Amino acid sequence: MKEIILFTILVSVILNLSSVPTHAEEKLNKDLMKMINEFLPPNSKLVSPEEPKSTKPYQFYDFNQDGLEEIIITFETKAKEQPNPSQYGVIVLRKQNKRWEKTWETQTQGVGLDYSGVADITGDGIKEYLFGVTIGASAGNNLEIFKWNHNSLKMIAEVPYHMMELLSNQRVGIAVWQRYIADTYFVDVLKWYGQKLVLDKDLYSSYYPVIEKFYNEKISKMNAWFYWYTLADAQIKANLFEKARDSIQKGTTLAKQLSLSDAVENFKKLSDQLEKQRVPFLEQLMTHSLKHYEVQNIKTENDSGQQRIFSINDGFQERVLRKVVHWLNISSQVNGTTEVSLEKPSNKLTLKTVNDEVITIEHAYKCVLENKRKTCTAKDGELIISENSHKVQIKSQSLYDWLVVGWRKELNGPTKEELLEEALFTRYLNYLGPSYDDFFMCPKIKIEPIDGDPRRHFIFASALNYAGHHGGDFDKLTFSVRDSNLTGLQVTNVKIDKHISQEETQKQCQKLD
């Protein structure tokens, strides 16, 4: 009996002792939450992110390394009118003179808070803050990375993603999964280099088994072409060329069985990319086999400080890339010359490929040394193309002239005439039905009056299909319209020419010439 009483007393003492820090912690949490809520915007509430798991709506980290942790608060402000997206925000509190003060805040519109946490992305020993907001089911999420700078946070990178994983290997890497179709994803593994995030091939190769396992499980349940397509993309990035070739072959077979011409064409482009992996830019130039979609961007600049960048990701700027690549492909090599490029050229073009090759194009000069004085004269129509220490001299009058002044005259958008032509084409295209909706690239309209009557017209229309815009292998739609105030609108002579030549493509898209 005494043993039972002693055991009961002992248990009671232990429980009472353990409850002391719990009450203190509860009081501390209440005081903390009261203070945090004072900084929240009106009509806002604290919200925890989906990732990392079990993360609270407030976190602690010593950004300025002064021994006192800042507080990171995440919150949601619902839109007044539902179901409009909410505002998801972050506030950083810093203690000064024994008082908490707001030192930084940002807000982003979205439908959910996917990620909030700290990680050493730049590798300098101080962690950056990562803030990922869900934009929508289709659009996915947007990750913003902030670095501490003068008692505030400054955004240093922005990455769209559907799924994300942080990888630790000295500096932190980021595995980014972006949805292709269904439950397939293109995967990039990024790491901080210099001033930006870049694809890290070594880290990608070490992460590849995760990607392969993901797709093996998918394929074991459903042998679909799109799984092989995105797997092959990953294998190319991991330099697993034989595996990629096998995946492309299997995926192409499945796509052909389903008569999916677009998918077959995409596999062909992937196969071309695979074959080009080991072919340097200058070799492609010599064989006139450059592809515009393998160019990420081109930058033009002069010695006056003017510059422009044309990107493959901009539909209008893409036409400039097509034009430059076309001129390079039809250029001729100049052999046995003594021309040189200048240390500070008056005009320079820098081309960056999707494989991160950097190519420079400059005017060629012939220099003469007389009386110990060097005089250099530009060689009309001739250019020097450099990749690392390798140089090739070509002749292209069109590209030469464009590099002198043409790049500065490139429009930032369509002209009024082009907008009118597109508007008229779209009006008549709608009469053909939804099966022709893909034909809107480089539309052309020719109008002729019927018997001289301005109220009645013959319209001859043509355009290319958008699906071919990344491979240069287009289909061309042509049709005629009789538009009369007496008989109404009649569409005739509808025709599609498959896989038109590059010359015919250039002719349709006159702006490429």
Buried (B, 14 or more C-beta within 10 A) or exposed (E): EEEEEEEEEEEEEEEEEEEEEEEEEEEEEEEEEEEBEEBBEEEBEBBBBBBEEEBEBBBEBEBBEEEEBBBBBBBBBBEEEEEEBBBBBBBBBBBEEEEBEEBBBBBBEBBBBBBBBBBBBBEEEBBBBBBBBBBEEEEBBBBBBBBBEEBBBEEBBEBEBBBBBBBEEEBBBBBBBBBBEEBBBBBBBBBBEEEEBEBBBEBBBBBBEBBBEBBEEBBEEEEBBBBBBBBBBBBBBBBBBEBBBBBBEBBBEBBBEEEBEEBBBBBBBBBBBBEBEEEBBBBBBEEEEBBBBBBBBBBBBBEEEEEBEBBBEBEBBBBBBBBBBBBBBEBEEBEEEEBBBBEEBBBBBBBBBBBEBEBBBBBBBBEEEEEEEEEBEBBEBBBBBBBEEEBBBBBBEBBBEBBBEBBEEBEEEEEEEBEEBBEBBEBBBEEBEEEBEBBBBBBBBEEEEBEEEEEBBBBBBBBBBBBBBBBBBBBBBBBBBBBBEEEEEEBEEEEEBEEBEEEEBBBBBEBBE
